[in-house]
Amino acid sequence: MTFLAGVIPAWAAQPPPIEYIRNIEIHVTDLSGNPLAGVRAQVTSAWGLILTESSLESDRRGVISLKVKPVIEQPEAGAHVRDRLLLYRLKVAYRLSKSGCLDKTGEIKDEQEFASFGDPLYDGLDRSPSPEPLIVQETVVSGRDFVAGPVKDENLVRLVETILADALDFTLKPGSLAVTSTGVLKIGLIYNLLFDPYELGLKAAASALMTHAVRDCLVIINRDMDRRVRPRGYEFSAEARFQDPDSPFSLPAPQDFIFKFTDEAARRIMAWSEDQPFPAAGIEAEAEGRPLDLSEAFLPAGRAN
């Protein structure tokens, strides 16, 4: 079948938009979920061209707005087909900062598609890139958010910043850091990895927490403490999640563990290596409000998934 020059048949694929700009909004809140104004963003692009030239700073709604021109790819380029298919891709890295708060980094990836099919049978599959902004939610916190009490000890605030900067498999619980009148440093941890299956058992889970999150946190504290905080003992509350294999579609159940030990026991824990028996003596542990006897050999590290 032939067509007159310059005449496009009714069933031919439609041309894509002349230009597509992706609008991105980063919505920034504090730990309580309130919009946070005055947060500056440093943005770099791996794919796409950043078009926003003005200062990137959150407004009173906590919104940072930017425009990016994506990279355009043509998967069907050179193919003898009537269909039109374009991919609009972008990848942007950002760093959020505000005086008195901890920096937050992140990455935005997005792919939009234009598709127009030459065969009218597939008209219902035609699609265009979304005109709606891409919304990213971020929380920016302060070291003070993690220190207990209305009066924030600046030494503890700096300790929080050090812990959060170096933590790998755990994070801190808000409002959990405090030093008691007897000199015990209280810390709340949230273990980021998931225990699976539930039958791993509380003792085995406690051993994994001690040899991972708790010990790692102790090392960070004592490496950078600069003797500003001199605890006589420690009390860690550690939250871990368990996935019940009999209910694979249910949400993992959180479980709280408590660990108490002296500064002397802490030094033994930090000096421990995996080729040695774990120094469990002097550690008081409990879960579900019941004490755990950890005097027996700890399970080897790495039992958490």
Salt bridges, closest charged atoms under 4 A:
GLU19 OE2 - LYS69 NZ 3.57
GLU25 OE1 - HIS27 NE2 2.88
GLU57 OE1 - ARG40 NH1 3.29
ASP59 OD2 - ARG61 NH2 2.97
GLU73 OE1 - ARG89 NH1 2.70
ASP103 OD2 - ARG95 NH1 3.53
GLU107 OE1 - LYS109 NZ 3.99
ASP110 OD2 - ARG22 NE 2.75
GLU111 OE1 - ARG89 NE 2.58
GLU113 OE1 - ARG127 NE 2.41
GLU138 OE1 - LYS104 NZ 2.82
GLU154 OE2 - ARG144 NH2 2.65
ASP166 OD2 - ARG223 NH2 2.44
ASP226 OD2 - ARG228 NH1 3.74
ASP256 OD1 - LYS173 NZ 3.50
ASP263 OD2 - ARG267 NH1 2.72
GLU264 OE2 - ARG268 NH1 3.58
GLU288 OE1 - ARG290 NH2 3.09
